[in-house]
């Protein structure tokens, strides 16, 4: 570590993020999910059922390999317990909605990206609480935290359902009954919601400049490593199943870009006394946007030969 800070001081870190900002984050996540779901049709799922292999590979990478390999990395690196729990929470979250934008920019399979985001959002209602509790319980330092906090998986399920499941259902319903309206809404909501989310992160950063300057070195390596780790896991998983380059890029994006907004919200709801966890996930959100832009820009100009 670059700073001589004890464990107590790490968890006494307080991110300046009040209840009003928390509600704004709730709204931003719900609007983004609603915007994504306006593109989703029931017919899309019927198509996927005819050839489910590619979706299953994406979900394998996101919900099984990423949490498992994150756990292995934590056992080797042995970070501070709240940092470790933060990494496990990020790996348990579904792919971030920005992955759809980055996949399109990288000349990936946009339809696959949206389908994976939708499927991951549905599955995360169960898998996010399960993965966090399961892998967190296997690592003794984080198991102690989970026991002290008494995390209720059912409450976590309810929150994720409210933030992601409800907007997803609403958006698909609008698209099913009013496709023309859904198309018009999508043109307005998608860019607005993304700008709103980025602006919210920017405001959060400006309100916590001192904290980031003082403590960011504690999580810098962990966040950058974990994010690149996710990209590589997704890429190699897709390659091992011999998927084409467009699909490989998409699954890499879906695995590497996690829903840090949801992660941050869960921290402030269930882990408010773990300042180290909040610091790591807050920086993960900022870094994830930056790395997504860099990687998608690189792939944008790298020709695909298929």
N, C-alpha and C positions, 0 to 999 in steps of 0.2 A: 504494500500500500504506500501511496505517496504522502498520506497524512497519518499522523499518530493520533488516531481516534479510537476510543474503546467502544465495546459493543453497546453499552448503555447510551452513549452519545449518538450513535448511529440511529437507534430507534427513537431518539428524542427529536430527530429532525422533523420539522413540521412544514409541509408544503402549503403555501397560502392558497387554499382552494375552499371557499366557503360554501354554504348550502345553496346559495343562488347560482354559483358557478356549477355546482353538482347537478342542479336541475337543468341548466343549459346544456351540460354534457349529455344528460338523459335525452333531452329533446333532439340534440344533434344526432345521436346514435339512432334514435327512432326514425327520424326523417331520412337519414341515409339508407337505413334498411327498407323503409317504405319505397324510396326511389328505386333501389335495386329490384325490389319485388314487382314493380310495375312492368318490368321487362319479362317477368316469368309467367309462363303459361302452363296449364295442366298438361298440354300436349308435349311440352318439353320433357316432362317426367316419363311419359309414355315412350318417347324416343330413347331416353336413357335406359329404360327397362329392357329395350331390345338389344342394347349394347352397353351393359352396365360396367364392363371391365375398367374403362378409363376413369369413371367416377370412383369406383372402389379403390383404384390405385391412388387417386388424389386423397381420399379419406384415410387410407392406410398411412400415407405419408404424414397427414396432418394430425390425426387423432391417436395414432398408435406409435409410429416411429419417432416423431418429434418429441412427445412426452417421455418415451422410454430412453431415447438417446440424450435428452436433456438431463434426466435422472442420472445416467451413467457419467455424464460430464460433471455434474455437481459432486458426485462421489469422488471423482478424481481431483477436481479443483478445490473442493471443500470451502466454499465461500461463506460469508457471514450468513446465519440462518434466515434472516429476513430477506437477504438478497437471493438466497437459494429458493425461498418460497415464491419470490417475485418471478424468477425464471420459470418455475413450475406452473405458476398461474398463467403467464404469457403463453407457454407451450400448450396449456389446456384450453385456451381461447380459440374460437374459430378464426378463419382467415379474415383479415381486415377488408372492409369494403373498398378501400383504395386499390386493392389488388386488381379489381376489374379494370380500372383506369390504366394501371401500370401494364397489365397484360395486353391491353389493346395497343398501347404505345410501343410495346416490345415486339409487336407483330406475332403475338401468341394467339391462342384460340379463345376469343372473347366469350363466345357462347359457352364454352367449357368453364371459363372462369366464373361467369354468372351462375351457372348450374352448380358448380362446386361451392360457391358462396351460399347459395340457397340451401343445398343439402347440408352443408356444414352448420348453418344456422339452426336448422331443424335438429340435427344430431347433437349439437352442443348443449341443447336443453338438458340432456342426460349426461353427455360425455365430459362437459366442462367440470361440473361438480364431481363426477366420478374420478376423472384423471387427477384433479387437484388433491382430492382426499386420498386416493389410492397411492400415488407416487409420493405425496407429502408424508404419508404415514410410514413409508418404508425407509425414509431418511430420518434418523433419530432427532437431529436438531430441529427439523421442521415438524416432526411428529409432536414434539413438546409444545411448539407454538399452537398447532391445531387443537391439541388437548386443552390448552389454557384458554383458547378463544372459544372453544366448543362450537365450531362452525357447523351450522345446520345445512346439510346438502339440499333439503327441501326448500329452505328459504332462498338459497342460491338459485335453485331451479325456478322458483317463482319470479325472481328478479330478472333472470335471463329471458324467461318466457314473456314477461311484460315488455322488456326493452327490444327484443328481437323477434320473438314468435308472433306477437300481436301485430306489429307493423307489417311483417311478412305476409300474414294471412289477409290483412286489410288490402295491401297492395295487389296481391293475386286476385282477390275478389273484385276489385275495381277493374283490373285488366280483363277479367273473365266476362263481366256484365257490361262494361263500358270501355271497350278497347280504344276507341277514338280519344276519349277523355284521358285514358291512361297514357297514351302516346304524347298528348299535349302536356300533361302534367310532368311526364318524365323529362321532357326537354327543359322544363323550368327547375324541377326539384333537384336533379342530379348535380348540375354545376353549383347551384345555390347551396345545397347541403354540404358539398365538399369544401367550398369556400368558407362556409360557416364553421365547419369542424376545424379547418386549418387556422382560422381567425381565433377560435377558442383556445387552441394550443398556443398560438402566439401571445394571447393575453395572459395565459397561465405562465408562460415563460417570462414575460415582462414583470409579472408580479412576484417572481421567484428568482430573479437574477442573482441576488446575493447567495442564495442557497445553492444554486447550480454552480456558481463560480467556486464556492468553497468545497462542495462535496462531490461534484461530478466525476472527479478522478477516481473515486471509490468504485464507481459502477461503469466507467468508460470501457474498460477491457471486457467486462462481462457482457455488456449490451452488444457491443460490436461483434464479439465472438459468437454470441448466441444468434444474432440476426444472420450473419454469414453462414453459420452452422445450419440454420433453417433453410436457406437458399440451396446449400449443397445437398442436404438430405432430400429435399424435393427433387432436385435435378437428377441425382444419382438413382433415386427410386424410380423415376420415370424412365431413365435410360436403361435400367436393369430389366424393365418390362418391354424394352424396345419400342417405346412410343416415338412418334415423329417429333421433329424439333419444335414445332408450334405448341404441341401439347406438353412437351418437356419444359419449355419456358413457362407455360401457364402453371403447371404444378409446382415448379420452383418458386414462382411468385406467390402462389396460394399458401405454400408452406413457410416461406420466409417472411411474408407480411402478415403479422398477426393482429387481431383486433385489440390494440393496446388501449383504445378508448374504453372498451368494455372492461378490460383488466383494471384500469385506473378507477373506474366506477365501483368495481367490486372491492378494491382496496379501501376506498373511502367509506364504503358501506359496512364491510365486515372486519377490516384490519386497520382501523384508524390509529391504533397505537404503534403501528409498525412503520415508522418514518423511512426506514431503509427500503422497505418494499415499495412504498409510494415513490421514492426518489428513482429507483431502478425502472419502474414501469413508466413514469413520466418521461424519463430520458429515452426509454425504448421507443415511445411514441414519436418523439422528435427525430431520433436516428432512423427509425423505420421509414419515415417519409423521405428522408434524405437519400438513404440507400436505394429505396425503390425508384426514385427519380434517376439516380446514377445508373443502376443496372438496366432499367427500361430504356434509357437513352442510348446506352452502349448497344443493346440488342436491336434497337431501332435502326441503327446504321450498320449492323452486321447482317449481311444477306443470308437468307435461309435457302439452302439447296436441298430440295426434296425429290 
